[in-house]
Amino acid sequence: MRRGSSTLLAGAIVAVLALGLCSSAVAAAPTAQLLRDGRALAPPSAPPAVKAMIEAANRIRHRPYVWGGGHRSWNSRGYDCSGSVSYVMHAAGLLESPLDSTGFMRWGGGGAGSWVRIYASKEHVFAVIAGLRWDTSYSEDGDRSGPGWSEQMRPTGGFRLRHPLGLFSATPLQ
């Protein structure tokens, strides 16, 4: 190998390693804290939209599961999976009207976001916000129905992975 080629190769390796370090640093957002009472506490460094999502989710957590809940009105006596995910995205200033789970399959951008990931299928949707799962099922949060937080991930086979666009420039609702 010529000297110029080895210098070029070494430079390329350094660039790839640096890119890997940078991308993993971007992808590793701080994790929210799950409090003993089941509420979540946003990391201090979270963007305002993420803090708004967590505050909104805490307001409706443990409301009963109601099929179609959260779709006619943002303020509902109960929420289904897509209604509860729509509610928190709306509070963050990222969604104007509720979506069903199929709508979330095409919403936002493809793949994982650093702060928020949406898992959507034809039958269900849930979110991971600052490392905590926001969901209406697969919860170890006692015997209840409706939306709640979990530190445990659930199976994701059959789900499309999405993320909100404009998270850092969103204006949360007050």
N, C-alpha and C positions, 0 to 999 in steps of 0.2 A: 504494500500500500504506500502510495506517495505521501510525503509529509503534509502537503496541502489537504489531501483527502482525510488523513487522520485528524487534522485540526478541525475540519468541517464536521466529521463524525462526532468528535468530542463535543463540539459546540451544539450539535443537534441533540445529543444525549442530555447535556445540561439544560437545554431549552425544554425538552420533554419532561425532565424531572421537575423543573421549576413550574411548568404548566400543571403538572399533577399536584404539586403542593398547593398552588394557588386555587385550583378548582376544588380540592378537598376542603380548603379553608372557607371558600364561599359556600359550599354545600353543608358545612357543619355549623348550623345556627344553634345558639344556646337553647336549652330545654326549659320549658315552663315547669313550674313546680306544682304537683298535685297536693293540695292541702288535705288535712284529715277529714274535713267536712265535705270533701268531694269537689270543691271548687278548684279552679286552676289559677295560678298566679303567673303572669307574664314576666319573662326576664326583663330587667331594666333596659337592656340594649335592643329590645324588640322594636321594630318600626311601629308607628302609631296605628296603622291598619291592623297589625297583628294584636296589639293591645286591645283595640276595639273589638276584634273577633272574640277574644277570650272573655272580655267583660260581657259581651252580648250572650255568649254561650252560658256563662255563669247565671245570667238572669233567667234563662229558660230551662236550665238543667233540671231534670226530674219532673218537668211537666209531663202529663201522661202522653203515651203514644196514641195519636189520633191519625188514622189514615186520611191523607189529604190536609192534615193540620199544617198551618203556616202558608197555605197557598192562596186563600181568599184574602187574608189579612196578615200583616206582619205580626200583629199582636193577637195570638190565638190561645185558646184554653189548653191546647195540646199540639204536638208537632209530630210529623212522620220524619223519616230519614232525610228526604230531600228538602222538606220544609225547614228542618233544623239547620242544615248546611246552608240553605238559601238565607236564612235569618242572619247567620254570622257573616256571610259574605256581603249582605246588604249593609249591616252595621259598619263594616269596614269601608263602605263606599265603592264596592266592587261589583254590585249586582243591583239592577233597578227593579226587576220583578222575579218572583220565585221560579225556579226550574224544577222539573222532575228529574229522576235519576238518569233517564236517557238524555235529557238536555245537558246534564253535567258531563256526559261522555264526550261532548263536542265543545264544551265551554273552556275558556282560557287557553293556555298553551299545553302542548304535550310534554309528558315527563314530569319529573319531580322538581319542585321549587325548593329553595333553601329553607324557607320558613313555613310554607303551606303546601301540602299535597292533598289532592282530592282523588279518591278511588271511587269510580263510578261503573256501574253495570246497568243492564236493562231493568234489574229488580231492586237494586240497593245503591246507596251512596253514603260515604263517610269521609271524614277529613282527618288529617294529622296536622295539628297546628302547634308550632314550636315544640315538636316532639311528643305531644300528647294526642291520643286518638279521641275524636269527637264523633260519637256514634249512638245509634239507638238499639244496637244489639251487640252480642259478644262482650258483655260488660260484667265485671266482677263487683259492681257497685251495689251489692245487696239485691233484694228481690223487688225490682221496680221495672217499670216500662218507661219509655221515652228517652230523650237525649241525655247523655252524660259523658264524663271524661274517663279515660283509662290510660294507664301506663303501658299496657300490654298491646301488642299488635295482633291483628287477626289474620286469617288466611286471605290472600289477595288474588288468588287464581280467578280468572274470568273478569277482573276489574280493569278498566282503563285508568292509567295514571295521568292526572292533569294538574295544573297549577294556575293560580290567578295571574293575570297579566296586569301590570301597573301597580303592583303591591306597594312599591316605595313612593309612588306619586299619588296614591289614593288619598282622598279626604274623607276620613271617617265621619259618620253622622254623629251629631251631638245628642 
